[in-house]
Amino acid sequence: MAARTKTTKDRPSYRCTECGWQTAKWLGRCPECQAWGTVEEYGTPAVRTTAPGRVTTSAVPIGQVDGRQATARSTGVPELDRVLGGGLVPGAVVLLAGEPGVGKSTLLLDAAAKSASAEHPTLYVTGEESASQVRLRADRIGALHDHLYLAAETDLAAVLGHLDAVKPSLLILDSVQTVASPEIDGAPGGMAQVREVAGALIRASKDRGMSTLLVGHVTKDGAIAGPRLLEHLVDVVLHFEGDRHARLRLVRGVKNRYGATDEVGCFELHDEGITGLTDPSGLFLTRRDEPVPGTCLTVTLEGRRPLVAEVQSLTVDSQLPSPRRTTSGLETSRVSMMLAVLEQRGRISALGKRDIYSATVGGVKLSEPAADLAIALALASAATDTPLPKNLVAIGEVGLAGEVRRVTGVQRRLSEAHRLGFTHALVPSDPGKVPPGMKVLEVADMGDALRVLPRSRRREAPRDDEDRR
């Protein structure tokens, strides 16, 4: 009797136990999640086809759909509501990611207590801390409420059981990487586990009309850890940013199905908890009676919010063959570009032989090109030991040819500077409507911008050809 030929249906298949990737042959390393020794034989799944089934709800014209069910409810934290687009929508799933220690748990615990009520109970599930640890933090920041329920769980089935018992309007899970399902192979935090946990909670949120806030970890590069699919599944993705040595914290919207993605919420982290800042510009300024050389003010846009920030520069004679270039809160590449423009277009050649230090005040990070003019003027002021005029802000992008280019939102920036009491501004050509009482000087290139420095002091910056004489 002839041996039966092995068909495709009888051939074994292999699957990664970590991420669920499938292949027809065995591999030592999974190409999807790069894990070693996780590809195991499990047999070929049968080919399935889905037959049409009974519909749960009939399709209706879009004009007949009741939009009131998607009305946002405030979290009790105005700055968080600003980023969310007005608050939390019933059934929405929000992913909040940030570095360890930045204040994610503190912010969400405060929001949980402020949004809890008899009609809308809140369930806070912690998988990283014990219930007593969370209680101590709640005592410290004043986040206690009779309708705020706390549970310490790492099992997905137990979390779903708490949902049946509490029936919350808001679920906060801290964090999604610590919860696992026993039905899925792999350690907690793995791709397969994160996908299963997030999928189960998303289904529960949509079925119950419950808002859900998930805390996510980030990698060393600052990206959200876990599968990229997680960001596509949720409705809102927020990044919690901030230097742990500074008080300022920013919640930046990356994805939002219910509002704008260019909103930013500002918070101040202190010993008593975290509070929203409706006017955070004061954190980024140094109040002085007299101007100091090497300082210049600019107005940056964080999302749609204008913030007045201060740029400081210091130049000293270098004792090294290669002078130092140190920055804090500024991009090193942009500072180097401004140094080259000042030396070539501004005729300030003393910068190449000096140690140069540039920084911002208050821990704010300036990355947009609109801060180029302020950086260049701060460097020129430090090199010539000449202070800029008082109550002056500089706004504009500087090109390699020395030209000052237009930037977006000039009118909003000038309005914010005028509100804070600044009376003079350097801006590119055609700034639009200027606030009444504010003097605006339009500059076309760095030569025009450097004229704000007093001539008598500006000559003190040595040039190579003058040194030779």
Phi, psi and omega in degrees: 000129183289145179290143181285133180288135180286120181270175180297328182291334182270347183290142180285153174238163184232146182220142177280124180287349181271312185241352178085009179292140184244150179208163181271350180225160183282141176227146179284334181229134181285123179292342184277307183253000176062025178270143181266141173069023181254357181272117183230153179283138179218355180097153183279126177291146180291145179287127185241148173233143182262121178273150178302136182239184181286134180279146180280317177227143180285146176288134181233159174303143186296333178291342180266359179283134181281110180278353181292339180290343180257024178285131183287145176245133185295144176274352185087354178244103186303321182292326176289321175298325180299317182286324182286346181093028179120343180143196181265128177274135177303129182088356181280146178242123185245133176251120179249119183238150179183167181290158178297136177084005183280340177118021182296311182295322179296316180296314184289326177293322177294318178293325179296319181288323183283334180268349182285142177203175180295324179279336183229079177292155182237138178244122179251114180252123179247133177246354182255338182232166174276165180297326180292325178295319178293324178297320178296320178292322179296322176296321184291321184260001179072041183251058179247136178206144182295334182254021171256113183259142184236136177217140176252104184220148174234005180253131183297319180298323179292322178296316178295328176294323176295327178296321178292326183281318186270325185055060185281158171271340179222129176245130175240122181245118182235096003231173184291338180283348183262349182262139182225157176253130180292344181278351182245132178287151178116157181281156176302139183094348177289166184298316181295319181291316180297320179295319181291315181296314180296319179297318179294319180289327177294317177297318179295322180294316181292321182290324185266349188068035185255132175283143184227133175244118180252134175265130180240151177273166177236158178276182179296331180277358180092359179277157180292128180286154180100183183291145177296339179300332181298322179290331178282333182284321185282165182272327184225137176237123179240142174250130177259115187241157176155149175276130183294344178269358179242162182276337187285137173228140181239132172253113187249130177280126179257322178217137180205112179281352184241004181192191182284152179258007180247025178265150180225134174255136183251135181225156175241122180265127181218185185294329183272003179132218183224135182231149178283148180244108176282338179224079187277000185299332181296337179289338188256011183237152173245117182279124180226153175282324181235145178293150182242137177300145176089010179238143178208144181256146176219171178238115180256156178252115172259099190071241175253008183259123176279136180229130176275125182232156182247133176252130179240141178223149179219131179237132178224157178296134184266144175256008184247152176299324177247106183299152180284148173227101185242133180229153176215117183084358179234153177283128182299324181295321180289323176297319178297321177297318179294325176297317180294320179295318179296321182287321184271316184264328181268355178060036175250092187269358181286347185288331186293340184250015184238153169285133185235129179237129180228139183205167173249166182257136174086005178084007178286147179250123180256113181237348182280151182295343181297344179271001183300315184296320178293321178296316181295318180291324177295319178294316179295321178295320178291321182293324181264358182056041183238120179286147174284159178302149181289150178061040180245135172239148181237130183225128177157152175265137182251127177270170181292339176277001179091359181283151178257116186264159178285152177231168181280152173070033182296319181295320177295321179294316180293323179296320178293319178295320178293323179297327181272003174100008178278138188249345182231148181210142171255121184222162173293176182294150177057067181281349183092206182291129182256137178302141181297137180089358180254130180267121184244128177251118179275128181241140181262332181209181183292332177299318177293321182292324182287350179288348177287343176282134178302136184295322184297326180271333184294333181289348182287345178287115185288148175243154184299318183290328177288327179294324181294326179291000000 
